[in-house]
């Protein structure tokens, strides 16, 4: 097991999991590769060692060669049975989807009721599908995201200022960046390497994809169109113009694979007036916008797109249900719901002139309910309020909005 002395605590996630320790529920921690799931397990192990007397910690990391012999559920059961005590057993499995039919072993352990189980995974379809069908009602899922802005400051020991915000917008929030030389080339190469790992290990190998050229071009198309309303047909037509012929149905299938790997998120539109959801034409955002930026080149970063992506991930990591709003012919970037309350948000780069101000605020002014309405931008000196609608500087939004 890795030493945990230098781990920086991600307190908000640990506090969500603590109430479920020593319950007969499997704790499943999910998220894109390299967002910090493994280190959350180590933090939980530290917490349990401090909290409980002589806990028997059984730790399996499927990315470590030492555990390569655990290939299927039978191997897993045999290994755990060899390591467990009569009581006070805590089982931690990192990247559990790499164990064939793992759900059978988990069901076996829950029936024995003498093991508290924690596992991580990087494939949403595999985990949710297998666990839901085999262990319905016996597990609880915790989604881990890239570092929040405040976590980014803490990890890198930066000051909360405009230069730090700029780095966050360009580099993204993968925790391992704290260990790298803070140069554009080094960070870009690391992010491209993570992208390749996700694509080839979590998508190509898992789903036996042969046309990797098409897959990579699909991701680059999404990277260049973050925050735009797009459809599978629109993507198919564009790729066809690049001499890559793929039907809309194949595009949809590949998009699903990318979503299962947590590389991207899709956000559906909701009609504010009719309160219905649209099944076509969605927006797509990256789990980590640093990967998006690296794919296109840091010199080609579209700050407007990145701001929208960052706001979306901030909302999701704070447990908001997020939709794209449609109000007649107008669009609201985000409708956010949590605990029965709603917030409407427009994302903008700069309030450069009155035309931009009117565009960003007028859509919100059309909505007649009394829920909070915000415009969030990178313009530090824009008016705090405009006709009753509040403006927030992006740094303030990321530091304080929960």
Phi and psi in degrees as a GROMACS rama.xvg file:
@    title "Ramachandran Plot"
@    xaxis  label "Phi"
@    yaxis  label "Psi"
@TYPE xy
-66.7375  147.089  UNK-2
-66.3184  145.134  UNK-3
-115.382  14.2197  UNK-4
-64.6693  -32.8794  UNK-5
-99.6519  13.5683  UNK-6
-73.5651  133.472  UNK-7
-92.1005  122.67  UNK-8
-68.3718  128.87  UNK-9
-100.062  80.6315  UNK-10
-57.061  -37.9593  UNK-11
-63.2822  -35.3684  UNK-12
-74.817  -43.7994  UNK-13
-59.1396  -41.3635  UNK-14
-66.0646  -28.7959  UNK-15
-70.5459  -33.276  UNK-16
-85.6156  -32.9483  UNK-17
-50.5331  -43.4678  UNK-18
-61.6327  -15.2463  UNK-19
-103.003  2.56309  UNK-20
-66.0962  139.917  UNK-21
63.8553  28.0762  UNK-22
-108.79  161.539  UNK-23
-85.6499  44.7989  UNK-24
-121.693  136.259  UNK-25
-77.2747  127.278  UNK-26
-92.3279  113.768  UNK-27
-110.573  119.24  UNK-28
-106.2  117.464  UNK-29
-120.741  157.971  UNK-30
159.038  169.73  UNK-31
-60.2142  152.882  UNK-32
-56.8304  141.369  UNK-33
71.7901  18.9591  UNK-34
-88.8786  -5.67354  UNK-35
112.008  18.2749  UNK-36
-64.1695  -41.9674  UNK-37
-61.0444  -40.5366  UNK-38
-72.4325  -27.0594  UNK-39
-65.2336  -38.9528  UNK-40
-59.272  -44.616  UNK-41
-64.4479  -36.2584  UNK-42
-65.9168  -39.5064  UNK-43
-64.6384  -39.8761  UNK-44
-60.6067  -44.1315  UNK-45
-60.2523  -43.6154  UNK-46
-62.1594  -45.5653  UNK-47
-66.1561  -37.7378  UNK-48
-62.6255  -35.8382  UNK-49
-76.4539  -32.3576  UNK-50
-87.6003  -35.7263  UNK-51
-116.507  146.193  UNK-52
-80.0701  122.02  UNK-53
49.0113  56.4685  UNK-54
-70.0387  143.936  UNK-55
-94.9496  102.088  UNK-56
-89.5036  121.004  UNK-57
-112.22  113.343  UNK-58
-119.35  127.17  UNK-59
-128.948  124.76  UNK-60
-119.252  106.686  UNK-61
-71.6146  -5.89134  UNK-62
-91.2353  -2.92023  UNK-63
-100.41  130.384  UNK-64
-58.8643  -26.0387  UNK-65
-58.0089  -23.1369  UNK-66
-109.723  18.9309  UNK-67
-65.0591  -22.8243  UNK-68
-76.5334  -11.2271  UNK-69
-89.1053  90.4038  UNK-70
-103.004  -26.2741  UNK-71
-142.037  178.286  UNK-72
-63.6706  -30.5011  UNK-73
-67.9606  -43.9457  UNK-74
-59.3615  -39.8837  UNK-75
-65.4838  -45.7294  UNK-76
-61.287  -43.9684  UNK-77
-62.2625  -42.7234  UNK-78
-64.438  -45.7943  UNK-79
-68.1038  -41.9319  UNK-80
-59.7683  -33.5781  UNK-81
-72.2155  -26.6116  UNK-82
-99.0224  -19.2138  UNK-83
-82.4607  158.374  UNK-84
-103.387  -175.302  UNK-85
-69.6263  -26.9529  UNK-86
-156.311  171.815  UNK-87
60.6824  41.6369  UNK-88
-94.0922  135.477  UNK-89
-126.72  118.603  UNK-90
-106.518  126.012  UNK-91
-122.235  122.33  UNK-92
-125.28  118.384  UNK-93
-96.4288  127.481  UNK-94
60.9452  59.0835  UNK-95
-67.3224  -21.4734  UNK-96
-66.0808  -12.5405  UNK-97
-82.7435  3.25836  UNK-98
-107.189  118.884  UNK-99
-60.987  131.952  UNK-100
53.5041  40.0535  UNK-101
-56.3659  -29.2692  UNK-102
-63.0481  -29.0817  UNK-103
-66.1434  -39.1236  UNK-104
-67.1915  -41.6751  UNK-105
-63.8707  -40.589  UNK-106
-62.145  -41.2977  UNK-107
-59.3364  -45.5356  UNK-108
-67.3342  -37.1842  UNK-109
-67.3089  -32.0124  UNK-110
-68.9513  -30.5845  UNK-111
-74.8881  -27.8228  UNK-112
60.1506  26.8105  UNK-113
-123.795  17.0371  UNK-114
-135.844  130.311  UNK-115
-93.958  122.245  UNK-116
-112.027  135.526  UNK-117
-134.962  135.161  UNK-118
-147.809  157.572  UNK-119
-120.257  158.281  UNK-120
-158.258  153.962  UNK-121
-116.92  21.7662  UNK-122
-137.137  107.709  UNK-123
-64.8516  -41.9756  UNK-124
-64.4736  -47.8932  UNK-125
-63.5959  -46.5244  UNK-126
-68.3679  -53.513  UNK-127
-65.5857  -38.4741  UNK-128
-67.7938  -50.6063  UNK-129
-69.9581  -42.0937  UNK-130
-69.3198  -39.3476  UNK-131
-64.6471  -37.6631  UNK-132
-80.3384  -31.9044  UNK-133
-99.239  -31.7214  UNK-134
-129.631  38.4891  UNK-135
-54.9876  127.696  UNK-136
81.5377  -0.744573  UNK-137
-111.925  9.22618  UNK-138
-141.384  158.902  UNK-139
-133.512  137.483  UNK-140
-107.254  138.72  UNK-141
-124.559  120.707  UNK-142
-91.1962  129.297  UNK-143
-107.102  133.678  UNK-144
-112.011  170.917  UNK-145
-57.2028  165.922  UNK-146
-56.5787  135.957  UNK-147
-68.5378  169.688  UNK-148
-60.831  -43.0186  UNK-149
-68.248  -34.9977  UNK-150
-66.5925  -39.6811  UNK-151
-57.5908  -44.7908  UNK-152
-60.4195  -44.8952  UNK-153
-66.5167  -44.6092  UNK-154
-62.6316  -40.2891  UNK-155
-95.1039  -3.67823  UNK-156
56.9803  44.1678  UNK-157
-94.9563  165.77  UNK-158
-86.8457  152.236  UNK-159
-83.227  89.5038  UNK-160
-146.007  -178.909  UNK-161
-64.6009  -34.3787  UNK-162
-66.1075  -40.0312  UNK-163
-66.3241  -42.1826  UNK-164
-59.9251  -40.5703  UNK-165
-62.216  -44.2197  UNK-166
-60.7846  -42.4465  UNK-167
-61.7427  -42.0826  UNK-168
-67.5916  -31.6025  UNK-169
-87.8696  -45.8729  UNK-170
-83.2795  -28.3091  UNK-171
84.2042  -166.163  UNK-172
-124.564  27.3142  UNK-173
-70.2215  128.585  UNK-174
-60.5797  -32.5447  UNK-175
-68.124  -14.4205  UNK-176
-56.7167  -25.6848  UNK-177
-61.9244  -21.7116  UNK-178
-93.6284  -2.60888  UNK-179
-101.3  157.769  UNK-180
-60.6806  134.479  UNK-181
-83.9621  61.6771  UNK-182
-120.735  149.803  UNK-183
-59.8096  -42.3963  UNK-184
-65.94  -44.1154  UNK-185
-64.0543  -46.5781  UNK-186
-65.5231  -40.996  UNK-187
-61.7871  -44.6937  UNK-188
-64.0987  -39.8273  UNK-189
-62.898  -45.7279  UNK-190
-65.3997  -38.7069  UNK-191
-64.5562  -36.806  UNK-192
-65.1842  -41.3649  UNK-193
-63.5234  -41.9127  UNK-194
-57.5309  -46.1197  UNK-195
-62.6824  -39.5981  UNK-196
-61.5686  -45.7349  UNK-197
-63.0511  -48.7381  UNK-198
-62.1178  -47.9072  UNK-199
-86.1592  -27.4939  UNK-200
-92.7182  -41.7216  UNK-201
-94.2811  -14.7814  UNK-202
-119.686  -64.9684  UNK-203
-59.572  -53.0811  UNK-204
-67.9295  -40.2085  UNK-205
-70.5924  -34.6136  UNK-206
-110.897  12.1218  UNK-207
53.5291  47.8213  UNK-208
-82.1897  131.887  UNK-209
-97.7792  -36.0479  UNK-210
-87.2571  72.6298  UNK-211
-69.3671  -28.7672  UNK-212
-61.6677  -44.5071  UNK-213
-63.5078  -43.5126  UNK-214
-59.8206  -46.2644  UNK-215
-65.6066  -37.8292  UNK-216
-68.043  -33.536  UNK-217
-62.7215  -44.8105  UNK-218
-63.7295  -41.0302  UNK-219
-65.2285  -35.3335  UNK-220
-62.6511  -45.826  UNK-221
-61.7571  -39.6566  UNK-222
-62.4756  -33.3099  UNK-223
-85.36  -5.63458  UNK-224
-128.328  28.0643  UNK-225
-57.7487  131.368  UNK-226
85.142  -2.07468  UNK-227
-94.6581  146.605  UNK-228
-75.9564  117.112  UNK-229
-136.166  161.552  UNK-230
-128.371  166.152  UNK-231
-61.6657  -37.1673  UNK-232
-65.9097  -40.4759  UNK-233
-62.7052  -42.3622  UNK-234
-63.9037  -45.1814  UNK-235
-59.4159  -42.9189  UNK-236
-64.9088  -40.7245  UNK-237
-64.4602  -47.4757  UNK-238
-64.0509  -33.1983  UNK-239
-63.3267  -36.8812  UNK-240
-66.3669  -18.847  UNK-241
-99.349  18.5657  UNK-242
64.0406  31.301  UNK-243
-118.77  97.137  UNK-244
-90.3626  110.932  UNK-245
-140.549  134.081  UNK-246
-69.5427  157.251  UNK-247
-55.5914  -33.2152  UNK-248
-66.6673  -40.6766  UNK-249
-66.8781  -38.6256  UNK-250
-58.4274  -45.7827  UNK-251
-60.4277  -40.7516  UNK-252
-63.5495  -44.6678  UNK-253
-66.7131  -36.1643  UNK-254
-62.6133  -39.7722  UNK-255
-60.4818  -43.6131  UNK-256
-60.6251  -40.2283  UNK-257
-67.605  -35.9202  UNK-258
-68.9638  -40.4349  UNK-259
-61.6201  -29.9742  UNK-260
-83.1514  -2.14958  UNK-261
68.5134  15.2456  UNK-262
-70.4232  -39.4828  UNK-263
-130.316  161.517  UNK-264
-123.876  142.875  UNK-265
-105.542  143.299  UNK-266
-126.467  120.81  UNK-267
-83.7776  161.398  UNK-268
-91.585  148.284  UNK-269
-129.343  130.678  UNK-270
-79.3451  113.865  UNK-271
-64.3196  -36.9756  UNK-272
-76.0316  -48.7803  UNK-273
-88.9676  -7.92806  UNK-274
53.3342  43.7992  UNK-275
-125.581  156.081  UNK-276
-102.798  144.809  UNK-277
-95.6777  137.632  UNK-278
-86.7094  -13.0497  UNK-279
-123.244  164.601  UNK-280
61.51  96.0894  UNK-281
-122.858  172.785  UNK-282
-106.786  151.381  UNK-283
-125.572  139.041  UNK-284
-131.168  155.185  UNK-285
-91.973  142.037  UNK-286
-56.1478  -44.5966  UNK-287
-126.567  112.767  UNK-288
-70.4592  -17.8374  UNK-289
-62.1455  -38.6249  UNK-290
-63.6062  -44.7949  UNK-291
-55.8156  -46.5285  UNK-292
-64.4938  -41.4804  UNK-293
-65.4179  -35.7414  UNK-294
-64.1416  -36.8078  UNK-295
-92.9994  -13.9533  UNK-296
97.1509  129.401  UNK-297
-59.2713  -24.7236  UNK-298
-74.2497  -14.52  UNK-299
-108.813  19.5923  UNK-300
-64.9011  127.22  UNK-301
-93.2967  102.619  UNK-302
-62.2825  -35.4438  UNK-303
-59.6907  -44.7233  UNK-304
-62.561  -43.6761  UNK-305
-64.2065  -42.7432  UNK-306
-56.7529  -45.3519  UNK-307
-64.2784  -41.3587  UNK-308
-63.5816  -44.8053  UNK-309
-62.7034  -42.9348  UNK-310
-62.2476  -42.9304  UNK-311
-60.4146  -48.6868  UNK-312
-65.5015  -36.2167  UNK-313
-61.681  -42.7393  UNK-314
-65.1996  -45.0193  UNK-315
-64.8197  -40.136  UNK-316
-70.0688  -16.5706  UNK-317
-100.679  21.7834  UNK-318
70.132  26.7361  UNK-319
-85.8731  142.681  UNK-320
-84.6009  125.553  UNK-321
-121.129  132.565  UNK-322
-131.263  161.675  UNK-323
-89.8629  132.127  UNK-324
-92.9826  138.79  UNK-325
-122.156  121.883  UNK-326
-126.847  94.2633  UNK-327
65.4517  -122.341  UNK-328
-94.4726  0.519054  UNK-329
-101.018  156.709  UNK-330
-118.752  137.15  UNK-331
-107.398  125.394  UNK-332
-55.6826  -47.8176  UNK-333
-141.248  130.719  UNK-334
-106.203  119.324  UNK-335
-115.895  129.695  UNK-336
-127  136.701  UNK-337
-159.566  132.707  UNK-338
53.5876  38.446  UNK-339
79.0005  -0.826192  UNK-340
-105.832  158.314  UNK-341
-131.564  145.562  UNK-342
-134.012  135.024  UNK-343
-104.545  133.507  UNK-344
-133.95  132.831  UNK-345
-108.424  133.327  UNK-346
-104.416  138.815  UNK-347
-148.793  150.854  UNK-348
-77.419  -71.9809  UNK-349
-133.427  146.316  UNK-350
-85.0826  73.249  UNK-351
-73.8044  -30.1148  UNK-352
-156.677  176.964  UNK-353
-63.361  -31.4904  UNK-354
-63.8321  -42.8601  UNK-355
-65.999  -43.7623  UNK-356
-57.9547  -47.6607  UNK-357
-62.4803  -39.7165  UNK-358
-64.0956  -46.1123  UNK-359
-71.6002  -35.8823  UNK-360
-87.8835  -30.9077  UNK-361
-64.2736  -36.6449  UNK-362
-59.5971  -41.9959  UNK-363
-70.0516  -35.0738  UNK-364
-67.4621  -20.7833  UNK-365
-69.3481  -25.9714  UNK-366
-79.965  124.964  UNK-367
-95.0017  -2.40082  UNK-368
-79.7621  178.765  UNK-369
-103.462  15.2945  UNK-370
-74.3402  160.396  UNK-371
-62.9836  137.616  UNK-372
-127.761  127.806  UNK-373
-129.831  146.369  UNK-374
-114.039  126.073  UNK-375
-115.726  127.748  UNK-376
-145.502  175.503  UNK-377
-93.212  10.9996  UNK-378
-90.8504  103.701  UNK-379
-68.5821  -25.3212  UNK-380
-108.589  11.7145  UNK-381
-68.2603  158.272  UNK-382
-59.2008  140.676  UNK-383
-66.7451  -31.2443  UNK-384
-139.01  147.19  UNK-385
-140.94  108.545  UNK-386
52.8445  40.77  UNK-387
89.3435  -5.3374  UNK-388
-102.638  132.905  UNK-389
-84.7379  139.557  UNK-390
-105.951  136.943  UNK-391
-123.883  131.332  UNK-392
-65.9741  138.056  UNK-393
-53.6194  -40.2717  UNK-394
-60.9907  -41.5445  UNK-395
-68.0168  -39.9098  UNK-396
-60.5406  -48.3483  UNK-397
-70.2631  -24.601  UNK-398
-85.6261  -26.7734  UNK-399
-127.131  -21.9236  UNK-400
-79.9207  124.069  UNK-401
